[in-house]
Amino acid sequence: MLQVFEFFQKRIAMQYPLVEDTDTNPFTLTRDAHEAFLKSRCDTVIGRDSVVQQARERFICGYR
């Protein structure tokens, strides 16, 4: 039974390696989530480039 578990554990680790360089800081994760959300929404806004730019400057640049 232990051999079966170890076999599958190794195969899963080979197919889905853990990424060690990920940032787990909650503030960075929140900032990145907000930035991704804003980028996804600004692509659908037509004719409001100045409003999107103001929001980007206020929210994204304010976090850094």
C-alpha positions in Angstrom: 0.0 0.0 0.0 2.8 2.4 0.9 4.5 1.7 -2.5 1.4 2.6 -4.4 1.1 5.9 -2.4 4.7 6.8 -3.0 4.4 6.0 -6.7 1.4 8.3 -7.2 2.9 11.0 -5.0 6.1 11.0 -7.2 4.0 11.0 -10.4 1.9 13.9 -9.3 4.9 15.8 -8.2 6.5 15.3 -11.6 3.4 16.4 -13.4 2.5 19.3 -11.1 5.7 20.7 -9.6 5.4 23.2 -6.7 6.3 26.7 -7.6 8.6 28.0 -4.8 8.9 31.6 -6.0 5.4 32.6 -5.4 4.8 35.6 -3.1 2.5 34.8 -0.2 2.3 38.3 1.1 -1.4 39.1 1.5 -0.9 42.7 0.5 0.9 41.8 -2.7 -1.7 39.2 -3.5 -4.5 41.7 -3.0 -2.8 44.3 -5.1 -2.2 41.8 -7.9 -5.9 40.7 -7.8 -7.1 44.3 -8.0 -4.7 45.0 -10.9 -5.9 42.0 -12.8 -9.5 42.9 -12.2 -9.0 46.5 -13.4 -7.1 45.3 -16.5 -9.9 42.8 -17.3 -12.6 45.5 -16.9 -10.8 48.3 -18.7 -10.6 46.2 -21.9 -14.4 46.3 -22.1 -14.8 50.0 -21.5 -15.1 51.9 -24.7 -14.6 55.7 -24.9 -13.7 56.1 -21.3 -9.9 55.9 -21.5 -9.4 58.9 -19.2 -11.6 57.5 -16.5 -9.8 54.2 -16.6 -6.4 55.9 -16.5 -7.5 57.9 -13.5 -8.7 54.8 -11.7 -5.5 53.0 -12.6 -3.4 55.9 -11.2 -5.4 56.1 -8.0 -5.8 52.5 -7.1 -2.8 50.7 -8.6 -0.1 53.3 -8.2 -1.4 54.1 -4.7 -0.5 50.6 -3.5 3.1 50.8 -4.5 
